[in-house]
Amino acid sequence: MANPDLQAKQNDVSNPDDNQAELNIPRGKAYFWTFVICLAMILDMIDRTAVNAILPLLKKEFALSDAQAGFVGSVVGISMAVLVFPVAILCDQWSRRKMMSFMVGFWSLATYGTGMAQNYTHLILARLSVGTGEAGYAAPAFSLLSAWYPKNKRGLVLGVFNAAKPLGAAAGVAIAGYLAYEFGWRTMFGILAAPGILIAIMFWFIPDYKVKKGASDQTEKVPLKESILYLLRTKTILIVLLGGASVFIFENTFMIWGATYYARTFGMNVKEAGAVVGLIGLVACIGAPVFGALGDKLLKRSPKGRIYTAMTLAVFMFILMTAALKSGDFRTTAILWTAAMFILPGLQINVYAVTQDLVPPYLRGMSVSLVPIFNHLCFGVWAPMVAGRLSDLYGLPYALQMLAIASLVLCEIFFYLSLRYYMTDLSRVKALGTFKLGKG
């Protein structure tokens, strides 16, 4: 009997479309807008994670418990998860560039509003508003990058884009810690809000696309119901997303509580703890393109290469972070923590790439928009709160260790289950035929 993985591999190698970008724009133009998209993601993560650096200050000013502080850090995920799919529908069926422009401007204004909060309720509402704006950015960004570059470079390119996430998260903690220490946390949010307005204006001019079927010049119009049903019937994506959400237990918990852990364990102030987490993030951001490229390479050996990559990276990440938490030495902890965080974005980018590989171009925004829905609503919003509750009862190191264990066990189960359906779903998308993208 023929090996289906080998057969699919041979089919992919013989397909010249894998070596060509779907939307033909000058390389220099693609590189420029890729840079702008990455810069916006950095700003996205800075505005999202700045609050993590000042949790000790917010706890003191608003008399919060650890559980409440954890919710402040994670609540942005609620509005993102609720709104990201309807916003992605507008992006795919109306305009990616317009939605990106509107939403970047909105979250920047909401960041400014965070600094205006007068009580805990105001703070939560402001963070929900930040999430509302950020819901409309990643999905169209992934869609455009997937269109501008060939499939066999997709893991690398999306990895470069995803590297902006840990870089921005690290910068957010480091910059916020410094600005809050020097000028106060309210002024800090006002300073962080300004650059997003300029980026929002620039996005009005980003090159968008319309999907056309085969050799036809007619724009492909697929009914919304049909699109959603196709997506929901792609079992591999749904199960892989559960695996990615399991990884997000680790990501969101350690992102939110990282600076607090260093402050408590090693007696640092918010400026010092933020600087440590920031330096770790600067190194970690390289992992996304490195392991995205690894996923591309393994994809040539097996169609399931991206999933195999994610499963392997998850194990190494857990081992490294467990060792970091058990070390009482600052230098050893920082080195092991950095190594674990270096792996994290590379693991997640292979999940993102699967959402782009198994659907036609007109579904890519909606497909990748499911990532934050699964990440935040399944586990991400609740995990930092659980960690905060465990911390109140048993201490922060114990809480982080328990969440790391839960993350590893769940993600390995879901990634393994997704392998059963991959070849079927790959055949479904190939059966749709070829598409060409016109400027839109």
Secondary structure, DSSP 8 states (H G I E B T S, - for coil): ---HHHHHHHHHHT-GGGGS-SS---HHHHHHHHHHHHHHHHHHHHHHHHHHHTHHHHHHHHT--HHHHHHHHHTHHHHHHHHHHHHHHHHHHT-HHHHHHHHHHHHHHHHHHHTT--SHHHHHHHHHHHHHHHTTTHHHHHHHHHHHS-GGGHHHHHHHHHHHHHHHHHHHHHHHHHHHHHH-HHHHHHHHHHHHHHHHHHGGGS--EEEEETT--SB----HHHHHHHHHT-HHHHHHHHHHHHHHHHHHHHHHHHHHHHHHHHT--HHHHHHHHHHHHHHHTTHHHHHHHHHHHHHHH-TTHHHHHHHHHHHHHHHHHHHHHH---HHHHHHHHHHHHHHHHHHHHHHHHHHHHTS-GGGHHHHHHHHHIIIIIIIITHHHHHHHHHHHHH-HHHHHHHHHHHHHHHHHHHHHHHTTTHHHHHHHHHHT--EEEEE-
